[in-house]
């Protein structure tokens, strides 16, 4: 490429044609223009005269300049002019492309791949060998330089890793030959060890850096303080201006589908490198969160996985009813409160019914005096459904012989809410079945929840409730005393389990509640969760299996097939003592019912912009882009030639005649049908040819994609099951599109949905009055159950509906036509179920004819249907016709999806046919007339 400052030419040899322009000027000067004909009678007197020295009339200089300019513009256009061409060094030796390929590179990975593609294309043209080395995934064997074609086929397989490059110099550097030119694709962060690698590469040849501009963001692991989830973010940027970001909490709703559960703003002040925000969430919602991430930011560094350190179990404490426990320190629940208050949500009540209605995760009975038979059955049903019942022994339980439900059973111990059968009475120091001295705890066995916990020397047991010997006693015992008698027993009951401490929850029978071991044992039983990152000492001697692995883009993948890691290695990674290890990737690790999240970034992560020496040229991506000028020059040449034509016509006296002809042609009217056809939107014309379902654009790409796929699935079901043959669904914007041609609109309402303008409201009200139907779907039925009051989407729907002519509404009555338009339905599920569905209220004078099962409703179609069951997600199918999103679980989910499709079919048939089935009330009158 030949360059002149900011102007370059891709084909400079064509510029030689410019040398011929002076010759062309001389030729055009020598050729006279066409003569002008004038009819003059007196010209006959001049016939026969001859001029001795004839001289031709010369072409005007300005006309010659126009023609030469047009030709020059054409030559320049063919030479391929480019404004701001990218300077390319004419290298000839091997090319080495070094890529940081860390989590910080994921934010603009396509730009890095594009720059790599440009380097490979240049190397291919010049025949240079190339080697591409991601520092986070270095070559296993020796470094090999290959053809650019080889690497172009493998560019698509490159991806960033969720950790930083190693600090040590790579092994392949020793075999790197001299004369190698290096292109370093930097992630924008300064790191230890980079300077040594840079100096080593500079000794082999020139080094250039590609580092796109922009801030590197990192989200720190979430914390829990004062009832709120705290989130901290950091950034590394050369321009530390004000930045407004949004953090969203992502988790699974009750149906198992992953979705955004909450959002919070995150603001970086000018000049600040850190920002903090907080989310106040109810426990039910907070415990569902699986990760936090910064919206619009890509990469593992902007994702923070959650583990047991964030979750708080809801623990219910059943207090006594008689109020006889006056001394707080003697209360069986005192030490349990002290142990669980920092790490769990505590609920206390003397009513078991109230506690069960709160849906706790754990229910604690501390030597409770007794339950009624109905309470015992209710508690057993709660455990069967997955609850954890934690029991503590005491004098009352020992005297009842293990029968707390009614107190009527004796030493048989047949209570299903106990893990083992108990003997009446107990064993104490100096009692009938006495010990000579208090007993210590035996070391915890492997395979039990307490394995690995150290037993303090000073923990002693002075009394306990004994278990009846039996075949299941050894399997149900998870902690014993040194004499082999059980201290803690456990038994599964349905989906839940019952755990019994054979000692009291206070210091009456032992000093176990006074020790730190008591808190650790509760944690291992999943009664409580630790509120901070586990200490390295707690992880020593343990083995952890990764359950989900996070890639460089922040996406999670199942990783159960990867080998387990030691607790020591995991502790080093959590504290930042170990560098990035491919065998220890960020993800979710699990051991003994405990989950620990290893994130790509943490408090120890260093975030500082990279500082390159002045001798290293750095491409930041801020350079002005290349602009081809060939099209502009060709357009200029065409305009100049048009001016030449007009000038030639003017000199010949034919300009007015040509203008008159062109004007006459311009005044010829075009066929009106063609004009009308051109003025109509092609999409509107297509929608008039067949039944077309449409959805209102929400402004969020994922929601619009699901809405489009949902209407596609509903259209397919209509085609297969009914006589309706819908066309492909469309998206509409009430602000600009004509709505009258669509019989049905699906409107997904978001918290950020825009309020229509007055013009849009006029168009929407006209659509509703003309017989159209709008299905408003807030898609938050399950979230509404977890929160109190209305949801943000519901409040937004209320604001949107204020400008619409919405009639009075009521929940769908049992005799509404929607329940029998095509299928007989009693419920209207979508991806969620149970939320009420609202339709136009029946007129006050509606009556039920004698002998008919439904009322004589009007023949109009309800203009609006309002719900929150996320129907589009249940209808949605991909291009192959397979469901896109999960609905429910197993066969129950398949049944729910089928009922959602049936509701959609009923809805469309109701739109297209009205309340025609209500006319069955007139059947008796019609038969009577026929009989007459």
Helices and strands as residue ranges (DSSP letters): E 2-4, E 7-9, G 12-20, H 21-30, G 41-46, H 61-78, E 81-83, E 95-99, G 103-108, H 109-126, E 130-134, G 135-137, H 148-152, G 155-157, G 171-175, E 181-185, H 194-202, E 207-210, E 216-219, E 223-225, E 228-236, E 243-252, E 258-268, E 274-279, H 283-286, E 289-294, G 300-302, E 303-305, E 313-318, G 328-330, H 334-340, E 344-349, H 352-357, E 362-366, H 373-384, E 388-392, H 395-400, E 427-428, E 439-440, E 460-461, E 463-464, H 473-476, E 477-480, E 486-493, E 496-501, G 512-514, H 516-524, H 536-539, E 543-550, E 556-558, E 565-566, H 567-575, G 582-584, E 587-591, E 594-598, E 617-619, E 627-628, H 630-651, H 655-667, H 672-679, H 682-687, E 694-696, H 701-721, E 730-732, E 744-748, H 758-769, E 773-777, H 781-786, H 792-801, E 809-811, G 817-819, E 838-840, E 864-867, H 871-875, H 890-913, G 916-922, H 923-931
